[in-house]
Amino acid sequence: MSILDQVRKNKFKDGLSSFNPVDTLGYLFDNLSEKEKDIITKRFGLGVDKRYTLEEIGQKYGITRERVRQIENLSIKKLKELRESKEEIREAETLVVQLLEQYGGVMEESFFLENVLNYLNAHSESENSLLFLAEHIFTDNINKINQDKEFNNLWRLGVSDVDFLKKVITEMVNVIEQNGDPISLDQLLSQFKSSAFFNDNKEKILFLTTMLEADETDVNKILESYLRASRKIRQDIFNNWGLISWGIVKPKKINDKIYLTLKKSGRPMHFTEIADSINGNAFDGKVAYAPTVHNELILDEKYVLVGRGIYALKEWGYKPGNVADVIEEIIRENGPLTKDEIIEKVLERRNVKRSTVYLSLMNHKKVKKNEKGKYAINENSITEAVMEEAIDQAAQADNI
């Protein structure tokens, strides 16, 4: 049984079922003056449209930025003193502590919010209120680490070792780099747990779960939480994990976006549909224009034109060439075929009308019917074509 499952069976479950971060803050704010309440509300974006700066609030009240900061700090101190009289807050603290324990003492902020709010059955409108309570009202053992070049915004227990977290993430980065492509979570964790680093440090990774018989689920939750903490690793659109520096993980170039869009669709797409899909995914907020997408598709060999304006990935087995080229290739691969057999096989590779395939078959100089009524390669035609090319080259040489 996980820690969170144990929490759900705990004696304070009934108390937490009525806990609402917004309502709790409202109760606490009743103990502030209107001015104090307004300053705290605006500074932390609690129920208002944005977070206000010290300068903006100071201008409203005709006071200095430093005086606004003093009122803010004194108000938070007053609120924190009230926490002892609110049992719900102490119970919520216990939930947050145990949740952080379950995930190795460290959780990325959005992951932290998702888990706590899901447990409380609270809506996203409660996020800022919960963050304010966690950072300023809850026990000092729960603290925030602001985003830097190594980590996203994190919530952690005071006992967690951030330097050790960096070492764990470095080893995970090594696993991904050795793989060379984004990797599923199961594969990543399996390979990481096979490493010498994990075997040497397993007890340290599990130090917060010693109250449990740590099973694979507990270990995986901790490692996933560490993954989410890093700014070097992220999930791609297929939910695989890769390095954020890879274009197929965090695409910036239009070509990367085209490739990922086709890859995710798993089917050929018209270039206008590709552009619409890119804009719908909002990779980075930049608009993809259909003509730009079309130019990339034309110029890059990893895309194959399979119909009028419709493109597929070459890695899916599609090969470049017109319908006549495809017919010739199919017959060389399969031997003589009937008209219907050829049409069906062409339609597997090209998004064209049956009549287009039939016309190409009739006008194909290198293909003819054999004595069994099937279409085969006309080797005589190929020999003639080779001879004609040789004659042309000789004539050009004479003219030089």
C-alpha positions as CSV (number, residue, x, y, z in Angstrom):
1,M,0.0,0.0,0.0
2,S,1.4,3.4,-1.0
3,I,1.8,6.3,1.5
4,L,-1.0,8.2,-0.2
5,D,-3.3,5.2,0.2
6,Q,-2.5,5.1,3.8
7,V,-3.2,8.8,4.1
8,R,-6.6,8.2,2.6
9,K,-7.4,5.7,5.4
10,N,-6.0,8.0,8.1
11,K,-8.2,9.4,10.9
12,F,-8.1,12.9,9.5
13,K,-9.6,11.9,6.2
14,D,-13.0,13.4,7.1
15,G,-11.4,16.7,8.1
16,L,-9.5,17.0,4.9
17,S,-12.5,16.2,2.8
18,S,-13.8,19.6,3.7
19,F,-10.5,21.4,3.3
20,N,-10.5,24.1,0.6
21,P,-7.4,26.3,0.2
22,V,-9.5,29.3,-0.9
23,D,-12.0,29.0,2.0
24,T,-9.1,28.5,4.5
25,L,-7.4,31.6,3.3
26,G,-10.7,33.5,3.6
27,Y,-10.9,32.4,7.2
28,L,-7.3,33.5,7.9
29,F,-7.8,36.9,6.1
30,D,-10.7,37.7,8.4
31,N,-7.9,38.5,11.0
32,L,-6.2,41.1,8.7
33,S,-7.1,44.7,8.1
34,E,-8.6,45.6,4.7
35,K,-5.3,47.2,3.7
36,E,-3.3,44.1,4.8
37,K,-5.7,41.7,3.1
38,D,-5.6,43.8,-0.2
39,I,-1.8,43.9,-0.2
40,I,-1.4,40.1,0.3
41,T,-4.1,39.4,-2.2
42,K,-2.5,41.5,-4.9
43,R,1.1,40.5,-4.2
44,F,0.3,36.7,-4.5
45,G,-2.4,36.8,-7.2
46,L,-5.0,35.4,-4.8
47,G,-8.4,35.7,-6.6
48,V,-7.2,38.5,-8.8
49,D,-6.2,38.7,-12.4
50,K,-2.4,39.0,-11.9
51,R,0.3,39.5,-9.4
52,Y,1.0,43.1,-8.6
53,T,4.4,44.6,-8.1
54,L,5.6,46.4,-5.0
55,E,5.7,49.6,-7.1
56,E,2.1,49.2,-8.3
57,I,0.7,48.6,-4.8
58,G,2.9,51.5,-3.4
59,Q,1.4,53.9,-5.9
60,K,-2.1,52.9,-4.9
61,Y,-1.6,53.6,-1.2
62,G,1.0,56.4,-1.6
63,I,3.7,54.5,0.2
64,T,7.2,53.3,-0.6
65,R,8.0,49.9,-2.0
66,E,9.9,49.1,1.2
67,R,6.8,50.0,3.3
68,V,4.7,47.6,1.1
69,R,7.2,44.9,1.8
70,Q,7.1,45.5,5.5
71,I,3.3,45.2,5.6
72,E,3.5,42.0,3.5
73,N,6.0,40.4,5.9
74,L,4.1,41.5,9.0
75,S,0.8,40.2,7.6
76,I,2.3,36.8,6.7
77,K,3.8,36.6,10.2
78,K,0.3,37.3,11.7
79,L,-1.3,34.6,9.5
80,K,1.3,32.0,10.3
81,E,0.6,32.5,14.0
82,L,-3.0,31.7,13.4
83,R,-2.2,28.2,11.9
84,E,-2.2,26.6,15.3
85,S,-5.9,27.4,15.7
86,K,-6.9,25.8,12.4
87,E,-6.8,22.1,12.6
88,E,-7.5,21.7,8.9
89,I,-4.2,23.5,8.1
90,R,-2.2,21.1,10.3
91,E,-3.9,18.1,8.7
92,A,-3.2,19.5,5.2
93,E,0.4,19.9,6.2
94,T,0.5,16.3,7.1
95,L,-0.9,15.3,3.7
96,V,1.7,17.4,1.9
97,V,4.6,16.0,4.0
98,Q,3.5,12.4,3.4
99,L,3.0,13.1,-0.3
100,L,6.5,14.5,-0.7
101,E,7.8,11.5,1.2
102,Q,6.1,9.2,-1.2
103,Y,7.9,11.0,-4.1
104,G,11.4,11.0,-2.6
105,G,11.1,14.4,-0.8
106,V,11.1,16.4,-4.1
107,M,8.3,17.2,-6.5
108,E,8.1,19.6,-9.5
109,E,5.5,22.3,-8.8
110,S,2.8,21.4,-11.4
111,F,3.2,17.7,-10.5
112,F,2.9,18.7,-6.8
113,L,-0.2,20.8,-7.4
114,E,-1.9,18.1,-9.5
115,N,-1.5,15.5,-6.8
116,V,-2.6,17.6,-3.9
117,L,-5.6,19.2,-5.7
118,N,-6.7,15.8,-7.0
119,Y,-6.7,14.4,-3.5
120,L,-8.6,17.4,-2.1
121,N,-11.0,17.3,-5.1
122,A,-10.2,21.0,-5.5
123,H,-10.2,23.0,-8.8
124,S,-7.3,24.7,-10.5
125,E,-8.6,28.0,-9.2
126,S,-7.2,26.9,-5.8
127,E,-3.6,26.6,-7.1
128,N,-2.4,30.0,-6.0
129,S,-4.1,29.7,-2.6
130,L,-2.5,26.3,-2.0
131,L,0.9,27.6,-3.0
132,F,0.6,30.5,-0.7
133,L,-0.3,28.2,2.2
134,A,2.5,25.8,1.4
135,E,5.1,28.5,1.1
136,H,4.1,30.9,3.9
137,I,1.8,29.2,6.3
138,F,2.6,25.5,6.5
139,T,5.5,24.2,8.5
140,D,9.0,25.4,7.6
141,N,9.9,21.8,6.8
142,I,8.0,22.3,3.5
143,N,9.9,24.7,1.2
144,K,10.1,25.9,-2.3
145,I,13.2,25.9,-4.6
146,N,12.8,28.4,-7.4
147,Q,13.6,27.5,-11.0
148,D,17.2,27.7,-12.1
149,K,19.4,26.3,-14.9
150,E,19.2,22.8,-13.3
151,F,15.7,22.5,-11.9
152,N,12.1,23.5,-12.5
153,N,10.2,25.1,-9.6
154,L,10.3,22.4,-6.9
155,W,8.7,21.7,-3.5
156,R,10.8,19.6,-1.1
157,L,11.1,18.5,2.4
158,G,13.9,20.2,4.3
159,V,15.7,16.9,4.7
160,S,16.0,16.2,1.0
161,D,19.5,16.3,-0.6
162,V,19.4,18.5,-3.7
163,D,23.1,17.7,-4.5
164,F,22.3,14.0,-4.6
165,L,19.2,14.8,-6.7
166,K,21.6,16.3,-9.3
167,K,23.7,13.1,-9.4
168,V,20.6,11.0,-9.9
169,I,19.5,13.2,-12.8
170,T,22.9,13.2,-14.4
171,E,22.8,9.3,-14.5
172,M,19.3,9.4,-16.1
173,V,20.6,11.9,-18.7
174,N,23.4,9.4,-19.4
175,V,20.9,6.6,-20.0
176,I,18.9,8.8,-22.4
177,E,22.0,10.0,-24.3
178,Q,23.2,6.4,-24.7
179,N,19.8,5.4,-26.1
180,G,20.1,8.2,-28.7
181,D,16.4,8.8,-29.0
182,P,13.5,9.6,-26.6
183,I,12.7,6.5,-24.5
184,S,9.6,5.3,-22.7
185,L,9.4,5.8,-18.9
186,D,9.4,2.1,-18.3
187,Q,12.5,1.5,-20.4
188,L,14.3,4.5,-18.9
189,L,13.6,3.4,-15.3
190,S,14.5,-0.2,-16.1
191,Q,17.9,0.7,-17.6
192,F,18.6,3.2,-14.8
193,K,17.8,0.6,-12.1
194,S,20.3,-1.8,-13.8
195,S,23.1,0.7,-13.5
196,A,25.9,0.5,-10.9
197,F,25.0,4.0,-9.7
198,F,21.5,2.8,-8.7
199,N,22.7,-0.3,-7.0
200,D,25.3,1.7,-5.0
201,N,22.7,4.4,-4.0
202,K,19.4,2.5,-3.7
203,E,19.1,3.0,0.1
204,K,19.8,6.7,-0.2
205,I,17.1,7.1,-2.9
206,L,14.6,5.2,-0.7
207,F,15.6,6.9,2.6
208,L,12.2,8.5,3.0
209,T,10.2,5.4,2.4
210,T,11.8,3.2,5.1
211,M,8.5,3.1,6.9
212,L,7.3,0.9,4.0
213,E,8.5,-2.2,2.3
214,A,9.5,-0.3,-0.8
215,D,8.3,-2.1,-3.9
216,E,8.9,-1.3,-7.6
217,T,6.0,1.0,-7.6
218,D,7.4,3.1,-4.8
219,V,10.9,3.2,-6.5
220,N,9.4,4.2,-9.8
221,K,7.4,7.0,-8.3
222,I,10.5,8.5,-6.7
223,L,12.5,8.3,-9.9
224,E,9.7,9.7,-12.0
225,S,9.4,12.7,-9.6
226,Y,13.2,13.2,-10.0
227,L,12.8,13.2,-13.8
228,R,10.1,15.9,-13.6
229,A,12.4,18.0,-11.4
230,S,15.1,18.4,-14.1
231,R,15.2,21.1,-16.7
232,K,17.4,18.9,-18.9
233,I,14.8,16.2,-19.5
234,R,11.2,16.4,-20.6
235,Q,8.5,14.3,-22.3
236,D,7.9,14.6,-26.0
237,I,4.4,14.5,-27.6
238,F,4.5,10.7,-27.5
239,N,5.1,10.8,-23.7
240,N,8.6,9.5,-24.2
241,W,11.5,11.1,-22.3
242,G,14.4,12.8,-24.0
243,L,16.8,15.7,-23.7
244,I,15.3,19.1,-23.9
245,S,18.1,20.1,-26.3
246,W,16.8,17.6,-28.9
247,G,14.6,19.1,-31.6
248,I,12.3,16.1,-31.6
249,V,11.7,16.7,-27.8
250,K,11.3,20.5,-27.8
251,P,10.9,21.4,-31.5
252,K,11.8,24.9,-32.6
253,K,12.5,24.5,-36.3
254,I,9.5,24.1,-38.6
255,N,11.0,20.8,-40.0
256,D,11.1,19.2,-36.6
257,K,7.4,20.2,-36.0
258,I,6.4,18.7,-39.4
259,Y,8.2,15.5,-38.6
260,L,6.7,15.1,-35.1
261,T,3.2,16.0,-36.5
262,L,3.4,13.2,-39.1
263,K,5.0,10.8,-36.7
264,K,2.2,11.3,-34.2
265,S,-0.6,11.0,-36.8
266,G,0.8,7.8,-38.1
267,R,-0.6,8.4,-41.6
268,P,0.0,10.6,-44.7
269,M,-1.3,14.1,-44.4
270,H,-2.0,17.1,-46.7
271,F,0.4,19.9,-46.2
272,T,-2.4,22.3,-45.1
273,E,-3.6,19.7,-42.6
274,I,0.0,19.5,-41.3
275,A,0.2,23.3,-40.8
276,D,-3.2,23.3,-39.0
277,S,-2.1,20.5,-36.7
278,I,1.2,22.3,-35.9
279,N,-0.8,25.4,-35.0
280,G,-3.2,23.3,-32.9
281,N,-0.4,21.8,-30.9
282,A,1.1,25.2,-30.2
283,F,4.7,23.9,-29.9
284,D,6.1,27.3,-29.1
285,G,3.3,29.7,-30.1
286,K,4.8,30.5,-33.6
287,V,2.4,30.3,-36.5
288,A,3.1,27.6,-39.2
289,Y,2.1,28.8,-42.6
290,A,1.0,26.2,-45.2
291,P,3.4,27.4,-48.0
292,T,6.3,27.2,-45.6
293,V,5.3,23.7,-44.6
294,H,5.0,22.7,-48.2
295,N,8.5,24.0,-49.1
296,E,10.0,22.0,-46.3
297,L,8.2,18.8,-47.4
298,I,9.4,19.3,-51.0
299,L,13.1,19.9,-50.0
300,D,13.6,17.2,-47.4
301,E,14.1,13.6,-48.6
302,K,12.6,12.1,-45.4
303,Y,9.2,13.2,-46.7
304,V,7.6,11.4,-49.7
305,L,4.8,12.8,-51.9
306,V,2.1,10.1,-52.0
307,G,-0.8,12.1,-53.5
308,R,-1.8,15.6,-54.6
309,G,-0.3,17.7,-51.8
310,I,-0.2,14.6,-49.4
311,Y,3.0,13.6,-47.8
312,A,4.2,10.6,-45.8
313,L,7.4,9.7,-43.9
314,K,10.0,7.8,-45.9
315,E,10.7,5.7,-42.8
316,W,7.2,4.2,-43.1
317,G,8.4,2.4,-46.2
318,Y,7.3,4.9,-48.8
319,K,9.8,5.6,-51.7
320,P,10.0,8.7,-53.9
321,G,8.8,8.6,-57.6
322,N,5.7,9.0,-59.6
323,V,3.0,6.4,-60.1
324,A,4.8,4.8,-63.0
325,D,7.9,4.4,-60.9
326,V,5.9,2.7,-58.2
327,I,4.3,0.3,-60.7
328,E,7.7,-0.7,-61.9
329,E,9.0,-1.2,-58.4
330,I,6.0,-3.3,-57.4
331,I,6.4,-5.7,-60.3
332,R,10.1,-6.1,-59.7
333,E,9.4,-6.9,-56.1
334,N,6.4,-9.3,-56.7
335,G,6.8,-10.6,-60.2
336,P,4.0,-10.4,-62.9
337,L,0.6,-9.2,-61.5
338,T,-2.9,-8.6,-62.7
339,K,-4.2,-5.1,-63.2
340,D,-6.3,-5.2,-60.0
341,E,-3.4,-6.5,-58.0
342,I,-1.1,-3.7,-59.2
343,I,-3.8,-1.1,-58.5
344,E,-4.3,-2.3,-54.9
345,K,-0.6,-2.3,-54.2
346,V,-0.1,1.1,-55.7
347,L,-2.9,2.5,-53.5
348,E,-1.1,1.2,-50.4
349,R,1.8,3.5,-51.3
350,R,0.1,6.4,-53.0
351,N,-3.0,8.4,-52.3
352,V,-4.3,8.6,-55.9
353,K,-7.4,7.6,-57.8
354,R,-7.7,4.1,-59.3
355,S,-8.1,5.6,-62.7
356,T,-4.8,7.4,-62.3
357,V,-3.0,4.1,-61.6
358,Y,-4.7,2.4,-64.6
359,L,-3.7,5.2,-67.0
360,S,-0.1,5.1,-65.8
361,L,-0.2,1.3,-66.3
362,M,-1.4,1.7,-69.9
363,N,1.2,4.3,-70.8
364,H,4.1,2.7,-69.1
365,K,6.7,1.8,-71.7
366,K,8.6,-0.6,-69.4
367,V,5.6,-2.7,-68.6
368,K,3.5,-5.0,-70.8
369,K,1.1,-7.9,-70.5
370,N,2.6,-11.4,-70.8
371,E,1.1,-14.6,-72.3
372,K,-0.8,-15.2,-69.0
373,G,-2.5,-11.8,-69.1
374,K,-0.4,-10.4,-66.3
375,Y,1.7,-7.3,-66.4
376,A,5.5,-7.8,-66.3
377,I,8.6,-5.8,-66.9
378,N,9.3,-5.3,-70.7
379,E,13.0,-6.0,-70.7
380,N,13.3,-5.3,-74.4
381,S,12.0,-1.8,-73.8
382,I,14.7,-1.3,-71.1
383,T,17.4,-2.5,-73.5
384,E,16.2,-0.1,-76.1
385,A,16.2,2.7,-73.6
386,V,19.8,1.9,-72.6
387,M,20.9,1.8,-76.2
388,E,19.2,5.2,-77.0
389,E,21.0,6.7,-74.0
390,A,24.3,5.4,-75.2
391,I,23.8,6.7,-78.7
392,D,22.9,10.2,-77.3
393,Q,26.0,10.2,-75.1
394,A,28.2,9.3,-78.1
395,A,26.6,12.0,-80.3
396,Q,27.3,14.6,-77.6
397,A,30.9,13.4,-77.4
398,D,31.3,13.9,-81.2
399,N,30.0,17.4,-80.9
400,I,32.6,18.4,-78.3
